[in-house]
Amino acid sequence: MSGLSEKKNFENILSSIRLAQKEVFNYANTNLISLYYKIGAYVSNEVQKSNWGKSVVEELSNYIKENEPTIKGFSANNIWRMKRFYETYKNSPHCGKNLDDRFLLLS
């Protein structure tokens, strides 16, 4: 290494990498939470209209597994958790009102 100056530059670059990694993680986490909330909203609405029940949620889970086998986290139990998540926070000004709608095209 050519000296203290280079080490400082390298540390600055490493710091930038770490910051970018943290920002990517936060972005991905926020988007997943938004997606789970919106899936929960959709399931909740379908259950309320009596269109969906346990077997339909199981079918949805199986459909996801069959069509996207590498995607994890969408078991029937997890989908029911998404529904509970939505129902718990739908009236919270810090959650439901602030999640953007760009990930869910369901109505």
N, C-alpha and C positions, 0 to 999 in steps of 0.2 A: 504494500500500500504506500502511496506516495506521501502520506503524512496526515496530520490532524485535520487539515482542510478537507481531504477526500473522505475521511471517516465521518465528518460532520455531514457532508453531502450524501453519503451512503445512508446515514441515519435518517436524514430528511426523506430520502426516497422510500426507505423501509417504513417510516411513519406514514407516508402517503398511501402505501400499499395497505397497511393495517387499517387506516381510516376508510379506504375504499371497500375493503372486505366487510367492515362493520356496517357501512351504508348499504351494501348489497344484502347482507343478512337482514337488516331492519326492513328494507324494501320488500324482500321476499316474505318475511314474517307478516308484515302488514297486509300484503296481498293475499296470503293464505287465510288470515283471519277474516278478511273481507269476503273471500270466496266461501268459507265455512258459514259465515253469517247469512249470505245470500242463498246458499243451498238450504240452510235451515229455514229461511223465510219461505222458500218455495215449498218445501215439504210441509211446513206448518200450515200454509194456506191450502194445500191439497188435502191434508188431513181434516182441516176445518170444514171444507166443502164435502167431506165424506167420500172423496174420490180415491184417497190413498189410505192404506193400512199397513200392517206388518208385512204382508206378502208382497206388496208393491215395492216397499223399501228394500226388501230382500232381492227382488228382481232388479231394481236399480243398482244395487251393489254388485250383483252378478254381471249385469250388463257392462258396468265399468271395468270389472275384472276381465271379462272376455274381450272387450274392445281395446283396452289399454292395460295389458297385463303387468307393465312395469310401474304403473301408478299404484301407490300404496296409501292406506289411510281412509279408504272409503268402504269399510265393512258396514253392514247394516247397523251394528251397534254405534259406530262412529257417526253415521248419518242421523240416527236418532239423537245423538249428542249435539249435532249441529242444530237440529230442530230445537232442542232445549236451550242451547246457547242463544239462538235468535229470540226465543220466547222470554228468556231471562233479561236480555238487554235491549229489546226493541224500543222501549220507551226511555232508554238512557241517553241523555244528551251527549255523553262522551263516547258512545259506541254507535248505535244504529243510525243516528242522524248524520254522523261524520263519515260513514263508509261510502265510497263512491260506487257508482253503478256500472262502471265500465267492464266488469267481469261477468255479469250475469244478464243474459238477454231473455230470461224467462219472465213471463208475466202472469 
